[in-house]
Amino acid sequence: MKPSSTSRMSCELMWAILIVTSSILITSPMRSDAADWTEGIFLYIANNHLYEARADGRGDAVALLSPSEFGDVKGVTLNGLTCGRGSDVLFFVTTIDFARPTDKPKSRIFSFDTKSKRLTPIAQESSVAIGWPALSGDGQRIAALAIGYGSPDALVIANLRTNSFKRYEIERVGAPRSWGPKDGEVFATALGRDARSWQIIAVDPSSGKSRVVADGGIPVTLNSRGLLAYLSVDQKALVVSQLSSGTPIAKFSGFYKDLAQWLDDDTVLFVSGVGYEDYLGTASLKSKKTSVVLRPARGEIKGACWIPKR
């Protein structure tokens, strides 16, 4: 999965960034301080569709997007849903051309506005596969993973205001998941030296220098309180620690597949389940308990986001 040359990738990303700069930058701040998260909606990908469901559990989930929106259904996979800005969510779509079996899969990032139902490509279809978007707190940059499909992956920082990007080939880098205080670092999951276990790394988006934060993965920051939520290496614990010192302050035992976001200053939204029957749950720092908040009919959940009531 050797990436394309820097010049080619620069051209492709600059064109893609121009498309979405205006729509992303004018929206409201990230959602991490909601007064009552039940007054809102969950967006999630499951069964290869993008769904919307009321956070209070009332009514049925509604499918907003299906694979047919992106080409041949057999070769389309939706993945990595995450919050954007305001009413937007971000995700990436991987396509396989079965008529050209020797071609590598292609991945591109999309923005979907849940109010206007506008679907916007952020990364145009090209020979460069880009996924796992993470929007900075100020909405000016996107961190993403340039997926190599056989070659080392790389971290990409796209600046939406200047229409430029930086690419860092970091050893064993994985998907970026969140940004730190003042957008000074990007937190990502990486493979440990044994190439099997997880490590959380923090990457300087200006220089590409990285540091190991902790053993574990799926790091989700709460910058207003200086907290970091992440999963243990064996995925049998959800840990909350001080972002600055790494000191754990809470630990929730169980089994966890993914972390989505902080719903408020005390509540983490996570994904768990057995086999292909996933659900959304919350871990509360106040009650020290976890709760199930949404059980889709079936399917693995591949990313989720909460949006306040419109």
PLY file of the C-alpha trace (Angstrom):
ply
format ascii 1.0
element vertex 310
property float x
property float y
property float z
element edge 309
property int vertex1
property int vertex2
end_header
0.00 0.00 0.00
2.59 2.46 -1.16
1.09 5.95 -1.12
1.17 8.14 -4.19
3.77 10.82 -4.51
3.54 13.93 -2.37
2.84 16.21 -5.30
0.01 14.06 -6.62
-1.59 13.70 -3.22
-1.25 17.44 -2.59
-3.16 18.24 -5.76
-5.94 15.76 -4.98
-6.39 16.91 -1.40
-6.32 20.59 -2.28
-9.16 20.13 -4.76
-11.10 18.07 -2.25
-10.55 20.56 0.57
-11.82 23.45 -1.56
-15.18 21.69 -1.86
-15.88 21.53 1.87
-14.03 24.46 3.41
-17.04 26.78 3.44
-19.53 24.20 4.76
-17.39 23.02 7.69
-15.89 26.28 8.91
-19.15 28.17 9.36
-20.80 25.64 11.66
-21.00 25.64 15.44
-18.46 24.21 17.92
-17.96 20.55 18.81
-20.54 18.94 21.07
-18.95 18.00 24.41
-20.83 20.10 26.97
-24.48 19.16 26.39
-26.82 19.80 29.31
-29.03 16.76 28.55
-27.81 14.32 25.92
-31.18 12.55 25.76
-32.46 15.69 24.03
-30.80 14.86 20.74
-30.18 12.18 18.13
-27.65 9.43 17.54
-26.10 8.99 14.13
-24.37 5.68 13.51
-23.27 3.32 10.76
-24.54 -0.26 10.99
-25.47 -2.88 8.42
-23.59 -0.69 5.91
-26.14 2.14 6.25
-26.08 5.52 7.99
-28.90 5.69 10.54
-30.50 8.37 12.70
-32.23 7.49 15.99
-33.65 9.55 18.82
-31.44 9.55 21.89
-34.45 9.16 24.19
-35.18 5.78 22.60
-38.53 6.75 21.11
-39.45 5.78 17.57
-37.58 3.69 15.05
-34.19 4.38 13.53
-34.30 5.96 10.07
-31.83 5.06 7.32
-30.34 8.24 5.84
-27.76 6.77 3.46
-27.24 3.39 1.82
-24.36 1.88 -0.19
-26.24 2.59 -3.44
-25.41 6.27 -2.97
-21.76 5.46 -3.71
-21.77 2.99 -6.60
-21.90 -0.79 -6.91
-23.47 -1.96 -3.64
-21.38 -5.15 -3.56
-18.13 -3.20 -3.46
-19.06 -0.35 -1.09
-18.35 -0.18 2.65
-19.27 2.71 4.97
-17.07 3.10 8.04
-15.59 5.38 10.68
-18.50 7.70 11.44
-17.52 10.58 13.72
-18.80 14.02 14.66
-18.11 16.95 12.40
-19.30 20.44 13.26
-22.83 21.49 14.13
-25.17 19.11 12.35
-22.45 17.48 10.22
-21.00 14.00 10.57
-17.90 12.63 8.86
-17.22 9.10 7.61
-15.32 7.31 4.89
-16.38 5.01 2.09
-14.23 2.23 0.69
-14.97 0.95 -2.81
-13.72 -2.14 -4.61
-14.01 -2.41 -8.39
-14.75 -6.08 -9.00
-14.30 -5.53 -12.72
-10.66 -4.64 -12.01
-9.57 -7.18 -9.36
-5.93 -6.11 -9.47
-6.76 -2.54 -8.46
-6.35 -1.55 -4.83
-9.45 -0.50 -2.87
-10.17 3.22 -2.80
-11.31 5.18 0.25
-12.60 8.73 0.43
-14.03 10.87 3.20
-17.51 12.42 3.13
-19.37 15.01 5.16
-23.13 14.61 5.67
-25.30 17.43 6.98
-28.15 15.90 8.95
-30.27 19.04 8.55
-29.96 19.73 4.83
-29.20 16.07 3.97
-26.31 17.36 1.88
-23.59 14.83 1.11
-20.18 16.34 0.32
-16.95 14.53 -0.63
-13.95 15.70 1.34
-11.42 13.43 -0.32
-12.04 12.78 -3.99
-11.79 9.26 -5.37
-8.20 8.65 -6.38
-5.42 6.11 -6.08
-4.81 7.42 -2.55
-7.03 5.79 0.07
-7.89 8.13 2.96
-10.09 7.33 5.94
-10.74 7.72 9.68
-11.30 11.50 9.76
-10.96 13.51 12.97
-11.91 17.19 12.87
-9.94 19.66 14.99
-11.70 21.63 17.70
-11.58 24.88 15.73
-12.85 23.18 12.57
-9.86 24.29 10.51
-8.04 20.97 10.09
-8.82 17.31 9.55
-6.53 14.51 10.65
-6.92 11.34 8.59
-5.20 8.05 7.87
-3.69 7.52 4.45
-4.33 3.79 4.13
-1.50 2.05 2.31
-3.06 -1.38 1.59
0.20 -3.27 1.86
2.62 -0.42 2.57
3.05 1.67 5.73
0.10 3.88 6.56
0.62 7.61 7.09
-1.03 10.41 9.05
-2.38 13.29 6.98
-3.23 16.75 8.34
-5.39 18.73 5.93
-5.71 22.47 6.59
-9.15 23.54 5.40
-8.41 27.26 5.57
-5.18 27.31 3.57
-6.04 24.36 1.33
-2.78 22.61 2.17
-1.77 19.39 3.85
1.04 17.68 5.68
1.83 13.99 5.48
3.74 12.09 8.16
4.90 8.51 7.73
4.96 7.44 11.37
5.99 3.91 12.23
2.97 1.67 12.92
0.58 4.63 12.95
-3.14 3.89 13.06
-6.34 5.85 12.91
-6.43 9.35 14.48
-9.36 9.77 16.85
-9.22 13.17 18.55
-7.33 16.42 19.06
-5.77 17.71 22.27
-6.01 21.11 23.99
-5.75 24.06 21.60
-5.43 21.50 18.79
-1.77 21.15 19.70
-1.69 17.35 19.27
-3.56 14.61 17.44
-4.25 11.45 19.44
-4.17 8.17 17.52
-4.01 4.44 18.03
-0.75 2.80 16.92
0.64 -0.70 17.03
3.21 -1.52 19.69
6.63 -2.84 18.82
5.31 -6.39 18.94
2.96 -5.41 16.06
0.02 -6.89 17.99
-0.77 -4.71 21.01
-2.05 -1.14 21.00
-0.34 2.07 21.98
-1.82 5.55 22.18
0.38 8.16 20.55
0.13 11.95 20.41
1.36 13.58 17.20
2.38 17.21 16.77
0.40 18.28 13.67
3.04 20.88 12.79
6.15 18.71 12.95
4.93 15.12 12.87
6.86 14.28 16.04
5.09 11.68 18.15
5.18 10.46 21.73
3.71 7.42 23.44
0.91 8.33 25.85
-0.23 4.97 27.23
-0.83 1.33 26.42
-4.29 1.08 24.91
-6.24 2.49 22.00
-9.16 4.56 20.68
-8.23 7.79 22.53
-11.03 10.34 22.93
-10.19 13.65 24.60
-12.34 15.94 26.74
-10.27 19.11 26.58
-12.63 21.19 28.74
-11.73 19.00 31.73
-8.33 17.76 30.60
-9.45 14.13 30.40
-8.68 11.22 28.11
-10.90 8.16 27.63
-9.45 5.07 25.99
-9.68 1.28 25.83
-7.25 -1.15 27.39
-5.16 -3.34 25.09
-7.44 -6.35 25.68
-10.55 -4.14 25.27
-11.85 -5.33 28.65
-11.68 -1.92 30.30
-12.68 1.64 29.49
-10.17 3.91 31.23
-10.47 7.63 31.95
-7.25 9.41 32.88
-5.85 12.88 33.38
-4.67 14.09 29.99
-1.62 15.89 31.32
-0.26 13.28 33.75
-1.83 10.06 32.50
-3.12 9.28 36.00
-6.23 7.05 35.79
-9.29 8.42 37.58
-11.90 5.83 36.54
-12.06 2.35 35.09
-15.11 0.52 33.73
-14.79 -3.24 33.32
-16.59 -5.07 30.54
-15.95 -5.53 26.84
-15.71 -2.58 24.46
-15.37 -2.38 20.70
-15.09 1.35 20.16
-15.38 4.78 21.76
-17.43 7.48 20.06
-17.28 10.75 22.02
-17.87 12.55 25.30
-21.59 13.33 25.50
-21.03 15.83 28.31
-18.39 16.51 30.96
-19.06 13.21 32.73
-20.38 10.76 30.13
-18.57 8.72 27.47
-20.43 7.12 24.54
-19.08 3.69 23.61
-19.82 0.72 21.34
-20.04 -2.82 22.66
-21.73 -6.08 21.73
-21.29 -9.74 20.93
-20.61 -10.89 17.38
-22.68 -8.81 14.98
-25.12 -7.51 17.57
-23.63 -4.20 18.69
-25.17 -1.52 20.87
-24.41 2.01 22.07
-23.75 2.51 25.76
-22.65 5.20 28.17
-20.09 5.23 30.98
-20.79 7.79 33.69
-18.09 9.26 35.90
-20.78 10.36 38.34
-22.53 7.03 38.87
-19.47 4.87 38.05
-21.82 2.70 35.98
-22.39 1.81 32.34
-25.80 1.74 30.62
-27.21 0.61 27.28
-28.77 3.55 25.42
-29.48 2.15 21.93
-29.77 -1.36 20.51
-30.02 -1.40 16.71
-31.92 -4.33 15.24
-28.70 -5.94 14.02
-25.26 -5.26 12.65
-21.87 -4.02 13.79
-21.71 -0.33 14.65
-18.90 1.37 12.74
-18.79 4.77 14.39
-21.36 6.94 16.14
-22.07 10.59 16.93
-24.56 12.42 19.12
-26.11 15.65 17.85
-28.21 17.96 20.07
-31.91 18.43 19.40
-32.55 20.61 16.39
0 1
1 2
2 3
3 4
4 5
5 6
6 7
7 8
8 9
9 10
10 11
11 12
12 13
13 14
14 15
15 16
16 17
17 18
18 19
19 20
20 21
21 22
22 23
23 24
24 25
25 26
26 27
27 28
28 29
29 30
30 31
31 32
32 33
33 34
34 35
35 36
36 37
37 38
38 39
39 40
40 41
41 42
42 43
43 44
44 45
45 46
46 47
47 48
48 49
49 50
50 51
51 52
52 53
53 54
54 55
55 56
56 57
57 58
58 59
59 60
60 61
61 62
62 63
63 64
64 65
65 66
66 67
67 68
68 69
69 70
70 71
71 72
72 73
73 74
74 75
75 76
76 77
77 78
78 79
79 80
80 81
81 82
82 83
83 84
84 85
85 86
86 87
87 88
88 89
89 90
90 91
91 92
92 93
93 94
94 95
95 96
96 97
97 98
98 99
99 100
100 101
101 102
102 103
103 104
104 105
105 106
106 107
107 108
108 109
109 110
110 111
111 112
112 113
113 114
114 115
115 116
116 117
117 118
118 119
119 120
120 121
121 122
122 123
123 124
124 125
125 126
126 127
127 128
128 129
129 130
130 131
131 132
132 133
133 134
134 135
135 136
136 137
137 138
138 139
139 140
140 141
141 142
142 143
143 144
144 145
145 146
146 147
147 148
148 149
149 150
150 151
151 152
152 153
153 154
154 155
155 156
156 157
157 158
158 159
159 160
160 161
161 162
162 163
163 164
164 165
165 166
166 167
167 168
168 169
169 170
170 171
171 172
172 173
173 174
174 175
175 176
176 177
177 178
178 179
179 180
180 181
181 182
182 183
183 184
184 185
185 186
186 187
187 188
188 189
189 190
190 191
191 192
192 193
193 194
194 195
195 196
196 197
197 198
198 199
199 200
200 201
201 202
202 203
203 204
204 205
205 206
206 207
207 208
208 209
209 210
210 211
211 212
212 213
213 214
214 215
215 216
216 217
217 218
218 219
219 220
220 221
221 222
222 223
223 224
224 225
225 226
226 227
227 228
228 229
229 230
230 231
231 232
232 233
233 234
234 235
235 236
236 237
237 238
238 239
239 240
240 241
241 242
242 243
243 244
244 245
245 246
246 247
247 248
248 249
249 250
250 251
251 252
252 253
253 254
254 255
255 256
256 257
257 258
258 259
259 260
260 261
261 262
262 263
263 264
264 265
265 266
266 267
267 268
268 269
269 270
270 271
271 272
272 273
273 274
274 275
275 276
276 277
277 278
278 279
279 280
280 281
281 282
282 283
283 284
284 285
285 286
286 287
287 288
288 289
289 290
290 291
291 292
292 293
293 294
294 295
295 296
296 297
297 298
298 299
299 300
300 301
301 302
302 303
303 304
304 305
305 306
306 307
307 308
308 309
